[in-house]
């Protein structure tokens, strides 16, 4: 049957990074127009219109295959989304940096499309510590940066012979080491050290250089998805893969295809909303469950023009006890915004407490850092809630201690008919939309070898 196409109300979404050498994407895609009608029985059905799904669709269409993308939300982009209504300025509710930019096809595409990305080094400029918010000296900052260099090397050496929680290997003993661990793990990997596999962290690639986009990385991904055959507001209920091809069931009807690419987050897959027939084999279920979603949440603050003596793009960490830390990106592109970030278990805690608790925490941090009147300069504040969206249920995946092999198991196809792509299987660039873009391309090429 032919399913009705629902128009997008906001096609502005975002991304992060790529790697693994895919210059072919950037070179190929600007030359093609991918406007395509919705096929009734396509060669391939793709579940999810995030970076991986869009990339897979482009790759397959360029190879002459018919495709339909089924997206549960009413927009494309998945965990990447930019909008301007809330603050009167473009804001990325999800990912914002073009990371690993020297290997990332989104960077040349963003430049080609006139987005003018700006280099941002992401190195901490200021650290404040403890209840009194004492600012680190230059010597303490150098020690913090040295710990940021030292800890990953220690972890990589240990990963050669064992796995387990990162916390069993690295125990910070000074304020500088505490700050380094916070910045590298909860504020980056989105989990606490005790919840992250040594080997999973060791396999993460270097994400430098990093770029930001004034109009939002989401806007780049929106451009990236233009013209693709996407059916919005269409959650997938079941995937039947026991016959010659696949049948994907939705409330709007069934789609039959030769094969399927699933790009849903591990959080969405863990929920069981998408059923599989036959049931997933035990090894696949284990892989999904061993890759729970981490949490990196934003607390954006719109100010009245006060800058607190800060320069645009300054990176500030306030290190506190009890994992109650917050990182601020100050006034990107000169916009009157400070964007707070909280990560790991504390981010989950604030999510459970609700938006007002998160905003109150950020305002208290401002007062401690810049004086009692600082919070009065905030005109509007919000809190991102990716955990509450049933189709994401978190920020991005992180392997449990001792379970670093789960990513390879998740990537294995089922019966050569159901393939898996996305940030969770993006090799050294897991946790990034650029990695998801590369994953989508690679899985699509793998699938093409099977269906001809």
Secondary structure, DSSP 4 states (H G I P E B T S, - for coil): -PPPPPPPS-------B--SS-HHHHHHHTT-----PPPSS-SEEEE--SHHHHHHHHHHHHTT--EEEE-SSSSS-TT--EESTTTSS-EESS---BBSGGG-HHHHHHHHTT---EE------EEEETTTTEEPPHHHHHHHHHHHHHHHHHHHHHHTT--SBGGGT----SHHHHHHHHHHIIIIISS-GGGSBHHHHHTPPP--S-EE-TT-HHHHHHHHTTT--EE-S--EEEEE-SSSSEEEEETTEEEEESEEEE---HHHHHTT-SEEESPPPHHHHHHHHTS-EE-EEEEEEEESS--TTPPTTEEEEEE-GGG--EEEEE-GGG-SEEEEEEEHHHHHHHHHH-HHHHHHHHHHHHHHHH-TTGGGGEEEE----GGG-TTT-SSEE-PPTT-TTHHHHHHSPBTTTEEE-SGGG-GGGTTSHHHHHHHHHHHHHHHHHHH-
